[in-house]
Amino acid sequence: MNRIYTLFLLILALISGTARAQTVEPDVLNNSWQALWITVPTATTDGYGVYVFRKSVDLPTKPTKFVIHVSADNRYKLYVNEKFVSLGPARGDLSHWNYETVDISPYLKAGKNIIAAQVWNEGNFKPEAQISYRTGFILQGATSVESILNTNTTWLCEQDRSFAPLPFQVKAYYVSGPGEIRTMANALKNWQSESFNDSNWQKAKAIFAGTPKNQLGPYGTMSGWMLVPSIIPPMEMKPERLRAVVFSNEGVRIPAEFPLQKKDWSVPANTAATIILDQTYLTNAYPQIEFSNGKNASISLSYAETMYTGYPAKGNRDQTQGKVFLGRTDSLISDGTTRQLFTPLTYRTYRYVQLKIVTQEEPLVVHDLSGTFTGYPFELQSSTTTKDSEINQMLAIGWRTARLCATETYMDCPYYEQLQYIGDGRIQAMVSLYNSGDDRLVKNALNLMDQSRQPEGVTFSRHPSYTPQYIPTFSLWYIGMIYDYSRYGSDIQYIKQKVGGTRQILDYFKSYQQADGSLKNLPQWTFTDWVDDSSKGWKSGIGPMGADGTSAMLDLQLLWAFQLAAQLETDLGIEGIAASYQVSIEQLKKTIRSKYWDTTKKLFADRQEKDVYSQHTNALAILTGVAAAQEMKGIAQQLLQNKEMAPASIYFKYYLHQALIRAGLGNDYLKWLDIWRENIQMGLTTWAETSDVNTTRSDCHAWGSSPNIEFYRTILGIDSDGLGFSKVKIAPHLGKFTDIGGSIPHPKGTISTTYKQENGAWKIEIQLPKTISGSLVWKGKTIALKEGMNQLSL
């Protein structure tokens, strides 16, 4: 059946291709593509392999526009006349398989042109975030003019047998994929060039036609990839040079200019050389080494966030002496020719790079070792005028952390997982909106999370991921993330399309609510925060559970989700659903109060036994209003002083700080940042995953970048006060500052504030975008603000 269907599609593609008028643009969203998914005839369907494809076309003139749609499984790099033009596809799932749309006209010329693609499948070694169907490549021209490039059996292909996987093993959860073994003697060199001889290459094997998600296959079924257009831009690619050599063994002379400048140096014959280089800050980059001669020499490149004093202890990240190097590795064997070039298929995350070279009878010359930074192309649009060097340093580190944890999706960490978790993503999205205003990756994240939602209503905790994982509490944070975008984003129609999913999530939780509204025996991994203290009832990030299977922490997270969902429905004018949520809200508030409030300690207990307490439960009690107004300040003081409470990690401090601010302590915000100060003192250039800076697994977790939100939202006081940021609320908490200012992007422009104290009076300037009004809350008074410049003396 499959062979007959494939033949039918081939004939259909040929007929439709000849019948189309020259300017017809095929509907790639709703109709089957004329292009076919292709593969190498000798390729396995799902095993490890690297493959290259070529197509030669003659053009009478250089075109001014030449648009194509391109995708692959697992990944591809596309070249036109030897120039790199596209990388993808952006990660998704089989029901939402992305393709990129690229105008390749700048790279084309009159006469012969070579379009070439490198496609790879990492098989069982692939990253956890990489979903796969089988090895394949597809390219579709946007119109009949570009259809000469449609993938079919006229494309030539071959397997590059110089590649093999090199797994990285470490005593931690690592799922970011293997390193590479490259035997340069087996490499296909210059296969992208016009001069390359492909006369012995195979003709590509057709799989089946490309099918968009909106178009079903025969008999109403869908097989393979459901193609959708990627909504995110191409990743940034920027040259980046390593900064310093911090170690080299005797017998190898490294020029003083290297690695900041390109400079030749050599390793003598029969020599083992080890060189450690320091980027001086963490980065995501494609390393590239160029070398000559040294036949059969082995070259290894290892990449690490830091070096270890003794695993898992890391010590100060700036220090290297006496430490051990452990990292993902690429291994090469030189073929002895000149100007050999290696760069891995995927980027590497590193601050330190260890280069090991073992030569045989011939010396090896290193011409250069550098990198190409990559990441989502965020542009920093927020700014500050403060002269406080610590704040500026924290903001810079937070922005770097946020950038390294964002490529085609948000990621919890670029080194170990590259997985998009909802808990991390909520904070990352707010950092993006406050600092760049670019909402495309936010919407991409919300799409993927929404698409992961299961029939019973709960989402996956992370997506894309080929291993399903459920953290039900993260489904509640997804509701919070939707609510956040409704307030700080601009696309209200988009929110209307997503609100149905929030209702399904809450329906899922209702099935685990008891008669009093309390959750009982909620299944799967009910993670709240990384608290490593079993004496306080915590285990694997799960807060204390009562003997009856209930938990204040879970009830409060559900309550908050109901409250945000009710506000969202109200904002959208759906009062009936909001009213039904309000019934659940009042019931839950009453139950939480009666079950968990300790009248002696004046705190909310983590469980009904009232034997353990946490910052998490009590922060949530403040944020949900379960704590009465007159109780908040007392609870807040205990949050800061009571050492018997399980502490929030750097992640959950985002919510802890919001609770302290709501309790009226916002002017003390800078006093709460000791964990960030410890990160800086320990030499980190990005924020660590956990509060134990010495033994944290990952050195880069953007859930720690919350100061990049709160500097603007809390200190400068810039906040949304309406759907789609339609109104602005300015409620500063200046603390020690007497001269400070800054700005953030807004969907309709920029919001800027300056505060300066002179002779006991405050000079305040607030600039709002056109058509946007708001209010200033100053010492208990509310002052109306108009569009444009507002100048006040208070």
Residue, then its C-alpha position, 0 to 999 in steps of 0.5 A: m500500500n505504501r509503495i502504491y501510494t508513493l508512486f501515486l504521489l510521484i505521478l500527481a506531483l509531476i502532473s501538477g508541476t507541469a500543469r501549473a502556471q508560472t506564477v502559481e503559488p501552491d497552498v503549502l498550509n492546506n494542500s499536499w506539497q509537490a515536494l517529496w520527503i527524501t532520504v538516502p537509499t542506504a540510510t536506516t530509518d531511525g539509526y545514527g547517521v549523517y547524510v548530504f544532499r545536492k541539487s544543481v540548477d541553472l538560472p538565466t539571471k540572478p533572481t530578486k526573490f527565490v523563496i523556499h520552505v525546508s525541513a528535515d528529521n532530525r536536523y538540517k543545515l542548508y547551503v547555497n553555493e557554499k554559503f550557509v543559509s538556514l538551520g532547522p527545523a525548529r523543534g516541535d512534535l510530529s503533529h506540529w513539525n516545523y518548516e522554515t521559509v527562506d528567501i535564498s535569492p541573495y546567494l544565487k547567481a546567473g548560471k549554475n547553482i548548487i543547493a546542498a543540505q547536511v541532514w543528520n539523525e542522532g538515533n538513540f543518542k539524540p537529545e531528549a528534546q528531539i522528537s523524531y519519525r525517521t530520517g528525511f529531508i524536504l524542500q518545497g519551492a514557494t512558487s512554480v519558479e522555485s519548484i525546480l528545487n522541489t525534493n524528489t528523486t532528481w536530488l543526489c545524496e550520500q552518507d558521510r561515514s566520517f561521523a560516529p557518536l561519542p556519548f557523554q556520561v556524567k553522574a547527573y541527569y544529562v540528555s543533551g546529546p552526544g559528542e562526535i567522533r570524526t575520522m577526517a580521512n572518511a569525510l566528504k570534503n567540499w561537498q557543497s561546492e560546484s567543483f565537487n564530483d558527485s557523479n557516483w552519488q546515489k539518487a535520493k529515495a522518495i518517502f512520501a509527499g510533504t503534508p501540512k497539518n491541515q491536510l489529511g492523507p488517504y482514508g482520512t489518516m495522517s502518517g509521518w510529519m504534520l508540517v507547520p510554519s515556524i513562527i520564530p526567526p532564524m537563530e543569531m550567529k555571531p563570531e566569538r573568540l576565546r579569550a585566554v589560555v589558562f593551561s598548556n603543558e611543556g613542549v607546546r609553545i602557544p603564541a601570546e596573541f592566541p586565542l584572541q587572534k588567529k595565529d598558527w602554532s604547532v605540536p611536534a611529532n610524537t607529542a601529547a599536548t593539553i591546552i585549556l582555554d577560557q572564554t571568561y564567560l559561559t556561552n553557547a557556540y559552534p566551536q571551530i578548529e582549523f588544522s593541517n598535517g599531523k597524519n593520524a594525530s588524535i584531537s579532542l575538544s572537551y567543553a565544560e561550564t566549569m572545572y571541578t575541585g572534586y566532582p560534584a564540588k566546583g569551587n570558584r569558577d574563575q579558578t582552574q589550578g588543581k582542578v579536574f576537567l569533565g565535559r562533553t567531548d568531540s574526538l577527531i583523527s587527522d588525515g594529514t592534509t592541509r586546512q582541515l576544518f571541524t565544527p560540530l553539528t550542534y552548538r556546545t555550551y562552555r566557558y572552558v575548552q580543553l584541547k588535547i592533541v596526540t601526534q604520531e610521526e608528523p607534527l600538527v599545525v593549529h591555524d585557529l580555534s574560535g567559536t560562533f555564538t548562537g541563540y534566539p535573536f533577542e535584542l535588549q530593549s530595557s535600560t537603566t540609568t543607575k550607577d549602582s555597579e552591583i545592580n548593573q552586573m546582576l542585570a547583565i548576568g541575568w540577561r546572559t543567562a536568559r539568552l543562553c537558555a533560549t534558542e528554538t525554545y526556552m530551555d531549563c539549561p543549555y548544557y545538561e537538558q535543553l528542555q522547555y519546562i513550564g515552571d522555568g518558562r513562566i519566568q523566562a517569558m516575563v524576562s523576555l517581555y520586560n527586557s526585549g518586548d519580543d513575544r515570538l518565543v513566548k507564543n511559541a512556548l505557549n503553543l508547544m505547552d498547549q499542544s502537549r495537553q493530554p485528553e484528560g486535560v493535564t499538560f506535559s511538564r516539558h515539551p518537546s520531549y520524546t519521553p512524556q513527563y508529568i508535573p501537574t503543578f506545572s500545568l497550573w503555572y501554565i495558566g499563570m503563564i497565559y495570564d501573564y501574557s494576557r497582561y504584558g503581551s499584545d495579542i489578545q486574540y491569541i489569548k482568546q484561542k488559548v483560554g479553552g485549554t486553561r478550562q480543561i486543565l482546571d477540569y482535570f484538577k477538579s477530579y482530584q478535589q474532595a468535597d471541601g475543595s482540597l486536592k487529595n492524592l494528586p498523581q505524578w511528580t508534584f514538584t514545587d521547588w528544589v528543597d533538599d531537606s527530608s527532615k522538613g518533609w521534602k523529597s525530590g522537590i515535592g513538598p510535605m504531604g499529609a497522612d490523608g494525601t493532602s497538602a497546603m502547598l498544592d491547594l494554594q497553587l490550585l487556588w492561585a490558578f483558579q484566581l488567575a483564570a477567573q481574572l482572565e475570563t473576566d478580562l475577556g468578558i466571560e463572566g459566567i465561567a469567572a463566576s463558577y471559578q469564584v465559587s471554587i475560590e471561596q471554598l478553597k480559601k475557607t478550607i485552606r484557612s481551616k486546615y492549615w492555619d496555625t494560630t500559635k505560630k501565626l503561620f500556615a503549615d505545609r500539611q494538616e498535622k501542622d508539624v512542618y512549615s515552609q516559605h513556599t506555603n506562606a508566600l502562596a498564602i500571601l499571594t492568594g489572599v488567604a492570609a488576611a491583610q493584618e497577618m501579612k506583615g507578620i508572616a513576611q517577617q517570619l519568611l525573612q527570619n524564621k530559620e525553621m521554615a523550609p527555604a525557597s531556592i533561587y527559583f521559587k524566590y521569584y514568588l517569595h519576593q512577590a509575596l514580601i512585596r505584597a506584604g509591604l516590604g518592597n523597599d527592602y528588595l535589594k536586601w533579599l539578593d544574597i544568593w545572587r551575590e554568592n553566585i557573583q562571588m563564586g565567579l559565575t557568569t550566569w545564574a546557577e540552577t540551585s541555591d547550593v552554588n558549589t555543587t549545583r548541577s547546572d551553572c545556567h538556569a534562567w529561572g534565576s533571572s527574576p531580578n531582570i523583572e523585579f528591577y523594573r517591576t518592583i524598584l522602578g515600579i513599572d507594571s501592567d494594569g490592564l489586558g494587553f498592557s492597555k493601562v500602566k501602573i507605576a508603584p516604585h519601591l526605591g529603597k536606598f536610591t535617590d537618583i535612578g531611572g530606566s525603561i522597558p519596551h511596551p507593545k506600543g512603544t517604551i515606558s521610561t521612568t526617572y526618580k531624583q531627590e533634590n532638597g527633600a523633594w522628588k522630581i519624577e518623569i514618566q514617559l508613556p506610549k501614545t494612547i496609553s494612560g495609567s497611574l502613579v502610586w506614591k506614598g499611598k496616593t494615586i496620581a493619574l498619568k496621561e500619554g506622553m511625558n508626565q513631569l511631577s514634583l512630589 
